[in-house]
Amino acid sequence: MPRRIGSTLVLTSLVFLLALAGCSNMPTAPVNPSGASAMSSDGSSAQTLSLLGGSTSTTTSKSAVIGLLGGTVSVGDFSVVIPPLALRQTATVTVSQPDLAHPVVNLSIAPASANGFLLPVLLVANVKKLDPSLLSVACISYYNPATGQWEQVAGGSVSLLNLTVSAPLWHFSTYRVTAGGKAGW
């Protein structure tokens, strides 16, 4: 009988923890049907979700607390998909596209000690604004502050079907869509 109580307690605890973690930051997270948003003091629209962390967004920046289960953070033309077990610890991930007319994104993570992943994180850029003739040469590049140059991220790919360019990332930095040696659209 005591073994059965222990098993039930472990199972109940596991179910509670999974329910507590939820799927609010997962790629399969439900969309908030109410579209609850608030106006910030600077007049920009901000949406806030909260369940043990959550996310905050404006039109050009979004932050989300991501744990071991991973998740997705999207702003403008960019999405960062963090697979389960990619992070060493729970962290706040911020994705910012300062100018929606330019394909540049700033990715940051706090604490800074979390900026290095156990598995690659996927950066996906929507390239529908890009000249179709440049799709075949499009890629993701990152700004290397040591050299002052934009360098192509290895392992990137283009999806002609989805009109996206993606690349696996091992750390966060400043990235952009590059086509033919210049920033995209």
TABEL-V41793 format. One record per pair of residues at least 4 apart in sequence whose C-alpha atoms are under 8 Angstrom apart, sorted by the first residue. I is the first residue (numbers start at 1). J is the second residue. Records with the same first field share a line. If there is no record, write none. Layout:
I->J  J
This chain:
1->5
2->6
3->7
4->8
5->9
6->10
7->11
8->12
9->13
10->14
11->15
12->16
13->17
14->18
15->19
16->20
17->21
18->22
20->51  52
21->51  52
23->28  29  30
24->29  30  51  54
25->29  54  64  65  66  70  71  72  73
26->69  70  71  72
27->71  72  81
32->36
35->47
36->47  48
37->45  46  47  48
38->45  46  47
39->43  44  45  46
40->44  45  46
44->58  59
45->58  59
46->56  57  58  59
47->55  56  57  58
48->54  55  56  57
49->54  55  56
50->54  55
53->64  65
54->64  65
55->62  63  64  65
56->62  63  64
57->61  62  63
58->62
59->75  76
60->75  76  96  97  98  99  100
61->75  94  95  96  97  98
62->73  74  75  94  95  96
63->73  92  93  94  95
64->73  92  93  94
65->90  91  92  93
66->70  71  90  91  92  93
67->71  87  89  90  91
68->84  85  86  87  88  89  90
69->83  84  85
70->81  82  83  84  85  86  87
71->81  82  83  84
72->79  80  81  82
73->79  80  81  93  94  95
74->78  79  80  95
75->79  95  96  97
76->97  100
77->97  100  103  125  126  127
78->97  105  123  124  125  126
79->95  123  124  125
80->95  121  122  123  124
81->121  122  123  124
82->86  120  121  122
83->119  120  121
85->118  119
86->117  118  119  120  121
87->91  114  116  117  118  119
88->114  117  118
89->114
91->109  110  111  114
92->109  110  111
93->107  108  109  110
94->106  107  108  109
95->105  106  107  108
96->105  106  107
97->103  104  105  106
98->104  105  106
99->103  104
101->185
102->183  184  185
103->176  177  183  184  185
104->174  175  176  177
105->174  175  176
106->172  173  174  175
107->172  173  174  175
108->115  172  173
109->114  115  172
110->114  115
111->115
115->171  172
116->170  171  172
117->121  170  171
119->170
120->168  169  170
121->168  169  170
122->166  167  168  169
123->166  167  168  169
124->164  165  166  167
125->164  165  166  177
126->163  164  165
127->163  164  165
128->163  164
129->185
130->134  135  184  185
131->135  185
134->138  179  180
135->158  160  179
136->158
137->179  180
138->158  165  177  178  179  180  184
139->152  153  156  157  158  165  166  167  177  178  179
140->152  153  156  165  166  167  175  176  177  178
141->150  151  152  153  175  176  177  178
142->150  151  152  153  173  174  175  176
143->148  149  150  151  173  174  175
144->148  149  150  151
145->149
153->167  168  169
154->167  168
155->167  168
156->165  166  167  168
157->165  166  167
158->163  164  165  166
159->163  164  165
160->164
165->177
176->183  184
177->183  184
178->182  183  184
179->183  184
